[in-house]
Amino acid sequence: MITHDREYFYKYVSAETAKAILTTEKVRWSSPRLFNDPFDVQFDLQFPFTEEKYVDAVVKKMRTHFKDGRKQEVVADSTTVAAFNYLLDVMGKGDPAQINEYIDEIVRPSAIEGYQKVQGNLESKNQFVRDSLFGLCIFCMSEKYDDLLMWSHYAASHTGAVIKFRCLPELDTAFCAATPVQYQPDMPAWATLDELIEDLFAEKPLGTIHHFHRLAATKSTAWEYEKEWRMISKFRNPELVYQGYVDYKIFPEEVSGIIFGCRISSDAKAEIQEILAAKFSHATQLQASTDPSQYGLVFSET
Protein backbone atom coordinates (compact mmCIF):
# COMPACT_ATOMS: atom_id res chain seq x y z
CA MET A 1 0.00 0.00 0.00
CA ILE A 2 1.44 3.36 -1.05
CA THR A 3 0.92 6.02 1.63
CA HIS A 4 3.23 8.86 0.55
CA ASP A 5 5.12 10.29 -2.41
CA ARG A 6 8.66 10.33 -1.01
CA GLU A 7 11.34 8.77 -3.18
CA TYR A 8 14.10 8.13 -0.62
CA PHE A 9 14.67 7.38 3.06
CA TYR A 10 17.93 7.22 4.99
CA LYS A 11 19.17 4.79 7.64
CA TYR A 12 22.06 5.74 9.93
CA VAL A 13 24.10 2.64 10.84
CA SER A 14 27.46 1.52 12.14
CA ALA A 15 29.97 0.15 9.63
CA GLU A 16 29.31 -3.39 10.86
CA THR A 17 25.55 -2.99 10.44
CA ALA A 18 26.04 -1.56 6.96
CA LYS A 19 28.06 -4.62 5.99
CA ALA A 20 25.43 -6.94 7.48
CA ILE A 21 22.57 -5.25 5.59
CA LEU A 22 24.42 -5.27 2.29
CA THR A 23 25.74 -8.81 2.65
CA THR A 24 22.44 -10.41 3.66
CA GLU A 25 20.17 -8.01 1.75
CA LYS A 26 18.06 -7.79 4.90
CA VAL A 27 17.05 -5.02 7.29
CA ARG A 28 16.22 -5.52 10.95
CA TRP A 29 12.79 -4.61 12.27
CA SER A 30 12.76 -4.28 16.06
CA SER A 31 10.35 -4.35 18.95
CA PRO A 32 9.82 -0.93 20.59
CA ARG A 33 11.01 -2.60 23.80
CA LEU A 34 14.53 -2.33 22.39
CA PHE A 35 14.31 1.36 21.49
CA ASN A 36 16.42 4.00 23.24
CA ASP A 37 13.33 6.06 24.14
CA PRO A 38 11.42 4.47 27.07
CA PHE A 39 8.26 6.33 26.02
CA ASP A 40 8.32 5.06 22.43
CA VAL A 41 5.07 3.08 21.91
CA GLN A 42 5.20 2.43 25.66
CA PHE A 43 2.68 4.76 27.26
CA ASP A 44 -1.04 4.78 27.95
CA LEU A 45 -3.54 7.10 26.32
CA GLN A 46 -5.56 9.44 28.51
CA PHE A 47 -8.55 11.78 28.25
CA PRO A 48 -7.14 15.33 28.62
CA PHE A 49 -10.32 17.02 29.81
CA THR A 50 -12.39 17.24 32.97
CA GLU A 51 -15.86 15.93 33.66
CA GLU A 52 -17.18 19.49 33.66
CA LYS A 53 -15.81 20.23 30.19
CA TYR A 54 -17.17 16.95 28.85
CA VAL A 55 -20.66 17.57 30.23
CA ASP A 56 -20.69 21.14 28.94
CA ALA A 57 -19.66 19.91 25.48
CA VAL A 58 -22.45 17.31 25.41
CA VAL A 59 -25.02 19.89 26.50
CA LYS A 60 -23.78 22.37 23.91
CA LYS A 61 -24.03 19.74 21.20
CA MET A 62 -27.57 18.82 22.22
CA ARG A 63 -28.65 22.47 22.26
CA THR A 64 -27.24 22.89 18.76
CA HIS A 65 -29.25 19.93 17.54
CA PHE A 66 -32.43 21.15 19.24
CA LYS A 67 -31.96 24.65 17.85
CA ASP A 68 -30.87 23.87 14.29
CA GLY A 69 -32.29 20.40 13.83
CA ARG A 70 -30.25 17.54 12.49
CA LYS A 71 -29.32 17.33 8.87
CA GLN A 72 -29.61 13.57 8.80
CA GLU A 73 -30.41 10.70 11.08
CA VAL A 74 -27.53 9.49 13.21
CA VAL A 75 -26.79 5.97 12.02
CA ALA A 76 -25.56 3.37 14.49
CA ASP A 77 -26.66 -0.05 15.64
CA SER A 78 -27.69 1.06 19.11
CA THR A 79 -30.96 1.49 20.99
CA THR A 80 -29.44 4.55 22.65
CA VAL A 81 -28.82 6.17 19.29
CA ALA A 82 -32.32 5.25 18.15
CA ALA A 83 -33.73 6.98 21.22
CA PHE A 84 -31.48 9.95 20.55
CA ASN A 85 -32.89 10.27 17.02
CA TYR A 86 -36.43 10.13 18.40
CA LEU A 87 -35.75 12.77 21.05
CA LEU A 88 -34.24 15.11 18.49
CA ASP A 89 -37.40 14.90 16.45
CA VAL A 90 -39.72 15.37 19.43
CA MET A 91 -37.75 17.90 21.45
CA GLY A 92 -36.80 19.85 18.36
CA LYS A 93 -40.44 20.87 18.16
CA GLY A 94 -40.68 21.87 21.81
CA ASP A 95 -40.35 25.30 23.36
CA PRO A 96 -37.10 26.52 25.00
CA ALA A 97 -38.44 25.89 28.51
CA GLN A 98 -39.10 22.24 27.70
CA ILE A 99 -35.67 21.86 26.18
CA ASN A 100 -33.93 23.40 29.20
CA GLU A 101 -35.89 21.15 31.55
CA TYR A 102 -35.00 18.09 29.51
CA ILE A 103 -31.33 19.03 29.44
CA ASP A 104 -31.16 19.66 33.20
CA GLU A 105 -33.11 16.53 34.17
CA ILE A 106 -31.87 14.01 31.61
CA VAL A 107 -28.99 15.15 29.40
CA ARG A 108 -26.68 16.55 32.06
CA PRO A 109 -26.99 13.57 34.48
CA SER A 110 -26.58 11.16 31.54
CA ALA A 111 -23.46 13.01 30.41
CA ILE A 112 -21.97 12.77 33.91
CA GLU A 113 -22.67 9.05 33.96
CA GLY A 114 -21.19 8.73 30.46
CA TYR A 115 -17.98 10.49 31.47
CA GLN A 116 -17.55 8.25 34.50
CA LYS A 117 -18.12 5.19 32.35
CA VAL A 118 -15.58 6.36 29.79
CA GLN A 119 -12.97 6.94 32.49
CA GLY A 120 -13.82 3.62 34.12
CA ASN A 121 -13.23 1.76 30.86
CA LEU A 122 -9.97 3.53 30.08
CA GLU A 123 -7.70 0.99 31.75
CA SER A 124 -9.28 -1.94 29.93
CA LYS A 125 -9.02 -0.02 26.66
CA ASN A 126 -5.34 0.70 27.27
CA GLN A 127 -4.70 -2.92 28.22
CA PHE A 128 -6.32 -4.04 24.97
CA VAL A 129 -4.07 -1.67 23.03
CA ARG A 130 -0.98 -2.80 24.96
CA ASP A 131 -1.78 -6.43 24.15
CA SER A 132 -2.34 -5.56 20.50
CA LEU A 133 0.94 -3.65 20.24
CA PHE A 134 3.05 -6.22 22.08
CA GLY A 135 3.90 -7.99 18.84
CA LEU A 136 4.75 -4.83 16.95
CA CYS A 137 7.95 -4.59 14.91
CA ILE A 138 9.23 -1.33 13.45
CA PHE A 139 11.93 -0.22 11.02
CA CYS A 140 12.99 3.38 11.62
CA MET A 141 14.39 5.76 8.99
CA SER A 142 14.92 9.46 8.46
CA GLU A 143 14.09 11.85 5.66
CA LYS A 144 17.50 13.54 6.07
CA TYR A 145 21.07 12.30 5.84
CA ASP A 146 23.11 15.22 7.16
CA ASP A 147 22.05 15.56 10.79
CA LEU A 148 25.08 15.81 13.09
CA LEU A 149 23.33 14.33 16.11
CA MET A 150 22.09 11.32 14.19
CA TRP A 151 25.51 10.69 12.74
CA SER A 152 26.84 10.73 16.31
CA HIS A 153 24.07 8.63 17.89
CA TYR A 154 23.26 6.05 15.23
CA ALA A 155 26.31 5.92 12.97
CA ALA A 156 28.85 5.21 15.71
CA SER A 157 30.14 8.76 16.11
CA HIS A 158 30.56 9.28 12.35
CA THR A 159 32.55 6.02 11.91
CA GLY A 160 29.58 4.35 10.22
CA ALA A 161 27.45 5.18 7.22
CA VAL A 162 24.03 6.21 5.98
CA ILE A 163 22.26 3.86 3.59
CA LYS A 164 19.98 5.54 1.07
CA PHE A 165 16.86 3.46 0.39
CA ARG A 166 14.64 3.99 -2.63
CA CYS A 167 10.87 3.52 -2.60
CA LEU A 168 9.70 1.29 -5.46
CA PRO A 169 5.97 1.85 -6.03
CA GLU A 170 5.96 -0.58 -8.95
CA LEU A 171 6.91 -3.35 -6.51
CA ASP A 172 4.71 -2.01 -3.69
CA THR A 173 7.59 -2.34 -1.23
CA ALA A 174 7.33 -1.75 2.51
CA PHE A 175 9.14 1.58 2.16
CA CYS A 176 6.14 2.83 0.17
CA ALA A 177 3.91 2.27 3.21
CA ALA A 178 6.07 4.21 5.66
CA THR A 179 4.36 6.63 7.99
CA PRO A 180 5.83 9.87 9.38
CA VAL A 181 6.37 10.23 13.11
CA GLN A 182 4.41 13.07 14.70
CA TYR A 183 6.13 15.10 17.42
CA GLN A 184 4.35 16.89 20.26
CA PRO A 185 5.18 18.19 23.75
CA ASP A 186 2.49 16.15 25.53
CA MET A 187 1.57 12.50 25.32
CA PRO A 188 -1.22 11.90 22.81
CA ALA A 189 -4.74 11.51 24.11
CA TRP A 190 -7.11 8.59 23.59
CA ALA A 191 -9.34 11.23 22.08
CA THR A 192 -9.61 14.98 22.24
CA LEU A 193 -12.84 16.44 23.58
CA ASP A 194 -14.05 17.29 20.07
CA GLU A 195 -13.19 13.81 18.79
CA LEU A 196 -15.03 12.11 21.63
CA ILE A 197 -18.14 14.25 21.10
CA GLU A 198 -18.09 13.46 17.38
CA ASP A 199 -17.79 9.78 18.23
CA LEU A 200 -20.59 9.97 20.80
CA PHE A 201 -22.97 11.51 18.28
CA ALA A 202 -21.85 9.04 15.59
CA GLU A 203 -20.61 11.87 13.39
CA LYS A 204 -17.05 10.61 13.09
CA PRO A 205 -16.49 7.29 14.90
CA LEU A 206 -13.06 6.60 16.35
CA GLY A 207 -11.56 3.46 14.84
CA THR A 208 -8.85 1.18 16.20
CA ILE A 209 -6.36 2.44 13.61
CA HIS A 210 -6.79 5.92 15.11
CA HIS A 211 -5.38 4.80 18.49
CA PHE A 212 -2.83 2.47 16.91
CA HIS A 213 -1.29 5.32 14.92
CA ARG A 214 -1.16 7.66 17.91
CA LEU A 215 0.79 5.11 19.90
CA ALA A 216 3.04 3.76 17.17
CA ALA A 217 3.95 7.03 15.47
CA THR A 218 4.00 9.79 18.09
CA LYS A 219 7.09 10.93 20.01
CA SER A 220 8.19 13.82 22.19
CA THR A 221 9.32 17.02 20.49
CA ALA A 222 12.75 16.27 22.00
CA TRP A 223 13.20 13.83 19.08
CA GLU A 224 11.93 16.13 16.36
CA TYR A 225 15.39 16.64 14.88
CA GLU A 226 15.30 13.03 13.65
CA LYS A 227 12.57 13.67 11.03
CA GLU A 228 11.70 10.02 11.43
CA TRP A 229 9.54 7.76 9.28
CA ARG A 230 8.52 4.25 10.21
CA MET A 231 7.59 1.01 8.57
CA ILE A 232 5.25 -0.71 11.02
CA SER A 233 4.17 -4.34 11.06
CA LYS A 234 3.57 -7.31 13.36
CA PHE A 235 5.89 -10.22 14.04
CA ARG A 236 4.69 -13.06 11.82
CA ASN A 237 6.27 -15.68 14.06
CA PRO A 238 5.09 -15.37 17.70
CA GLU A 239 8.39 -16.80 18.94
CA LEU A 240 10.23 -13.79 17.51
CA VAL A 241 8.22 -11.43 19.71
CA TYR A 242 10.37 -12.39 22.70
CA GLN A 243 13.54 -12.26 20.63
CA GLY A 244 12.65 -8.66 19.88
CA TYR A 245 13.67 -8.40 16.24
CA VAL A 246 13.26 -9.96 12.81
CA ASP A 247 15.27 -9.56 9.60
CA TYR A 248 13.28 -8.99 6.43
CA LYS A 249 14.58 -9.32 2.87
CA ILE A 250 14.90 -6.25 0.65
CA PHE A 251 15.31 -5.89 -3.11
CA PRO A 252 18.82 -4.93 -4.27
CA GLU A 253 17.22 -2.05 -6.20
CA GLU A 254 16.00 -0.58 -2.91
CA VAL A 255 19.59 0.26 -1.97
CA SER A 256 20.10 3.46 -3.92
CA GLY A 257 23.32 4.68 -2.36
CA ILE A 258 25.57 4.95 0.65
CA ILE A 259 27.24 7.83 2.45
CA PHE A 260 30.42 7.08 4.37
CA GLY A 261 30.96 8.83 7.70
CA CYS A 262 33.73 11.39 8.06
CA ARG A 263 35.50 9.13 10.58
CA ILE A 264 35.00 5.76 8.91
CA SER A 265 38.16 3.67 8.81
CA SER A 266 39.76 2.96 5.45
CA ASP A 267 39.42 -0.78 6.06
CA ALA A 268 35.68 -0.58 6.84
CA LYS A 269 35.09 1.63 3.81
CA ALA A 270 37.01 -0.74 1.54
CA GLU A 271 35.03 -3.74 2.79
CA ILE A 272 31.71 -1.99 2.17
CA GLN A 273 32.82 -0.87 -1.28
CA GLU A 274 33.77 -4.44 -2.13
CA ILE A 275 30.23 -5.59 -1.26
CA LEU A 276 28.74 -2.74 -3.26
CA ALA A 277 30.82 -3.63 -6.32
CA ALA A 278 29.66 -7.24 -6.16
CA LYS A 279 25.95 -6.75 -5.42
CA PHE A 280 24.98 -3.07 -5.68
CA SER A 281 27.03 -1.63 -8.53
CA HIS A 282 24.17 0.79 -9.27
CA ALA A 283 24.40 2.43 -5.83
CA THR A 284 25.91 5.90 -5.55
CA GLN A 285 28.73 6.51 -3.09
CA LEU A 286 29.40 9.73 -1.19
CA GLN A 287 32.02 10.58 1.40
CA ALA A 288 31.14 12.91 4.28
CA SER A 289 33.72 15.34 5.62
CA THR A 290 33.60 18.17 8.10
CA ASP A 291 32.79 21.61 6.76
CA PRO A 292 35.80 23.87 7.48
CA SER A 293 33.71 27.03 7.78
CA GLN A 294 30.64 26.00 9.81
CA TYR A 295 29.11 23.26 11.95
CA GLY A 296 28.06 20.80 9.29
CA LEU A 297 29.10 18.17 6.80
CA VAL A 298 29.93 18.34 3.12
CA PHE A 299 29.56 15.40 0.76
CA SER A 300 31.60 14.44 -2.28
CA GLU A 301 31.66 11.49 -4.66
CA THR A 302 34.08 8.74 -3.74
C-alpha positions in Angstrom: 0.0 0.0 0.0 1.4 3.4 -1.0 0.9 6.0 1.6 3.2 8.9 0.5 5.1 10.3 -2.4 8.7 10.3 -1.0 11.3 8.8 -3.2 14.1 8.1 -0.6 14.7 7.4 3.1 17.9 7.2 5.0 19.2 4.8 7.6 22.1 5.7 9.9 24.1 2.6 10.8 27.5 1.5 12.1 30.0 0.2 9.6 29.3 -3.4 10.9 25.6 -3.0 10.4 26.0 -1.6 7.0 28.1 -4.6 6.0 25.4 -6.9 7.5 22.6 -5.2 5.6 24.4 -5.3 2.3 25.7 -8.8 2.6 22.4 -10.4 3.7 20.2 -8.0 1.7 18.1 -7.8 4.9 17.1 -5.0 7.3 16.2 -5.5 11.0 12.8 -4.6 12.3 12.8 -4.3 16.1 10.3 -4.3 18.9 9.8 -0.9 20.6 11.0 -2.6 23.8 14.5 -2.3 22.4 14.3 1.4 21.5 16.4 4.0 23.2 13.3 6.1 24.1 11.4 4.5 27.1 8.3 6.3 26.0 8.3 5.1 22.4 5.1 3.1 21.9 5.2 2.4 25.7 2.7 4.8 27.3 -1.0 4.8 27.9 -3.5 7.1 26.3 -5.6 9.4 28.5 -8.5 11.8 28.2 -7.1 15.3 28.6 -10.3 17.0 29.8 -12.4 17.2 33.0 -15.9 15.9 33.7 -17.2 19.5 33.7 -15.8 20.2 30.2 -17.2 17.0 28.8 -20.7 17.6 30.2 -20.7 21.1 28.9 -19.7 19.9 25.5 -22.5 17.3 25.4 -25.0 19.9 26.5 -23.8 22.4 23.9 -24.0 19.7 21.2 -27.6 18.8 22.2 -28.6 22.5 22.3 -27.2 22.9 18.8 -29.2 19.9 17.5 -32.4 21.2 19.2 -32.0 24.6 17.9 -30.9 23.9 14.3 -32.3 20.4 13.8 -30.3 17.5 12.5 -29.3 17.3 8.9 -29.6 13.6 8.8 -30.4 10.7 11.1 -27.5 9.5 13.2 -26.8 6.0 12.0 -25.6 3.4 14.5 -26.7 0.0 15.6 -27.7 1.1 19.1 -31.0 1.5 21.0 -29.4 4.5 22.6 -28.8 6.2 19.3 -32.3 5.3 18.1 -33.7 7.0 21.2 -31.5 10.0 20.5 -32.9 10.3 17.0 -36.4 10.1 18.4 -35.8 12.8 21.0 -34.2 15.1 18.5 -37.4 14.9 16.5 -39.7 15.4 19.4 -37.7 17.9 21.5 -36.8 19.9 18.4 -40.4 20.9 18.2 -40.7 21.9 21.8 -40.3 25.3 23.4 -37.1 26.5 25.0 -38.4 25.9 28.5 -39.1 22.2 27.7 -35.7 21.9 26.2 -33.9 23.4 29.2 -35.9 21.1 31.6 -35.0 18.1 29.5 -31.3 19.0 29.4 -31.2 19.7 33.2 -33.1 16.5 34.2 -31.9 14.0 31.6 -29.0 15.1 29.4 -26.7 16.5 32.1 -27.0 13.6 34.5 -26.6 11.2 31.5 -23.5 13.0 30.4 -22.0 12.8 33.9 -22.7 9.0 34.0 -21.2 8.7 30.5 -18.0 10.5 31.5 -17.5 8.2 34.5 -18.1 5.2 32.4 -15.6 6.4 29.8 -13.0 6.9 32.5 -13.8 3.6 34.1 -13.2 1.8 30.9 -10.0 3.5 30.1 -7.7 1.0 31.8 -9.3 -1.9 29.9 -9.0 0.0 26.7 -5.3 0.7 27.3 -4.7 -2.9 28.2 -6.3 -4.0 25.0 -4.1 -1.7 23.0 -1.0 -2.8 25.0 -1.8 -6.4 24.2 -2.3 -5.6 20.5 0.9 -3.6 20.2 3.1 -6.2 22.1 3.9 -8.0 18.8 4.8 -4.8 16.9 8.0 -4.6 14.9 9.2 -1.3 13.4 11.9 -0.2 11.0 13.0 3.4 11.6 14.4 5.8 9.0 14.9 9.5 8.5 14.1 11.9 5.7 17.5 13.5 6.1 21.1 12.3 5.8 23.1 15.2 7.2 22.0 15.6 10.8 25.1 15.8 13.1 23.3 14.3 16.1 22.1 11.3 14.2 25.5 10.7 12.7 26.8 10.7 16.3 24.1 8.6 17.9 23.3 6.0 15.2 26.3 5.9 13.0 28.8 5.2 15.7 30.1 8.8 16.1 30.6 9.3 12.3 32.5 6.0 11.9 29.6 4.4 10.2 27.5 5.2 7.2 24.0 6.2 6.0 22.3 3.9 3.6 20.0 5.5 1.1 16.9 3.5 0.4 14.6 4.0 -2.6 10.9 3.5 -2.6 9.7 1.3 -5.5 6.0 1.9 -6.0 6.0 -0.6 -8.9 6.9 -3.3 -6.5 4.7 -2.0 -3.7 7.6 -2.3 -1.2 7.3 -1.8 2.5 9.1 1.6 2.2 6.1 2.8 0.2 3.9 2.3 3.2 6.1 4.2 5.7 4.4 6.6 8.0 5.8 9.9 9.4 6.4 10.2 13.1 4.4 13.1 14.7 6.1 15.1 17.4 4.4 16.9 20.3 5.2 18.2 23.8 2.5 16.1 25.5 1.6 12.5 25.3 -1.2 11.9 22.8 -4.7 11.5 24.1 -7.1 8.6 23.6 -9.3 11.2 22.1 -9.6 15.0 22.2 -12.8 16.4 23.6 -14.1 17.3 20.1 -13.2 13.8 18.8 -15.0 12.1 21.6 -18.1 14.3 21.1 -18.1 13.5 17.4 -17.8 9.8 18.2 -20.6 10.0 20.8 -23.0 11.5 18.3 -21.9 9.0 15.6 -20.6 11.9 13.4 -17.0 10.6 13.1 -16.5 7.3 14.9 -13.1 6.6 16.4 -11.6 3.5 14.8 -8.8 1.2 16.2 -6.4 2.4 13.6 -6.8 5.9 15.1 -5.4 4.8 18.5 -2.8 2.5 16.9 -1.3 5.3 14.9 -1.2 7.7 17.9 0.8 5.1 19.9 3.0 3.8 17.2 4.0 7.0 15.5 4.0 9.8 18.1 7.1 10.9 20.0 8.2 13.8 22.2 9.3 17.0 20.5 12.7 16.3 22.0 13.2 13.8 19.1 11.9 16.1 16.4 15.4 16.6 14.9 15.3 13.0 13.6 12.6 13.7 11.0 11.7 10.0 11.4 9.5 7.8 9.3 8.5 4.3 10.2 7.6 1.0 8.6 5.3 -0.7 11.0 4.2 -4.3 11.1 3.6 -7.3 13.4 5.9 -10.2 14.0 4.7 -13.1 11.8 6.3 -15.7 14.1 5.1 -15.4 17.7 8.4 -16.8 18.9 10.2 -13.8 17.5 8.2 -11.4 19.7 10.4 -12.4 22.7 13.5 -12.3 20.6 12.6 -8.7 19.9 13.7 -8.4 16.2 13.3 -10.0 12.8 15.3 -9.6 9.6 13.3 -9.0 6.4 14.6 -9.3 2.9 14.9 -6.2 0.7 15.3 -5.9 -3.1 18.8 -4.9 -4.3 17.2 -2.1 -6.2 16.0 -0.6 -2.9 19.6 0.3 -2.0 20.1 3.5 -3.9 23.3 4.7 -2.4 25.6 4.9 0.6 27.2 7.8 2.5 30.4 7.1 4.4 31.0 8.8 7.7 33.7 11.4 8.1 35.5 9.1 10.6 35.0 5.8 8.9 38.2 3.7 8.8 39.8 3.0 5.4 39.4 -0.8 6.1 35.7 -0.6 6.8 35.1 1.6 3.8 37.0 -0.7 1.5 35.0 -3.7 2.8 31.7 -2.0 2.2 32.8 -0.9 -1.3 33.8 -4.4 -2.1 30.2 -5.6 -1.3 28.7 -2.7 -3.3 30.8 -3.6 -6.3 29.7 -7.2 -6.2 25.9 -6.7 -5.4 25.0 -3.1 -5.7 27.0 -1.6 -8.5 24.2 0.8 -9.3 24.4 2.4 -5.8 25.9 5.9 -5.6 28.7 6.5 -3.1 29.4 9.7 -1.2 32.0 10.6 1.4 31.1 12.9 4.3 33.7 15.3 5.6 33.6 18.2 8.1 32.8 21.6 6.8 35.8 23.9 7.5 33.7 27.0 7.8 30.6 26.0 9.8 29.1 23.3 11.9 28.1 20.8 9.3 29.1 18.2 6.8 29.9 18.3 3.1 29.6 15.4 0.8 31.6 14.4 -2.3 31.7 11.5 -4.7 34.1 8.7 -3.7 
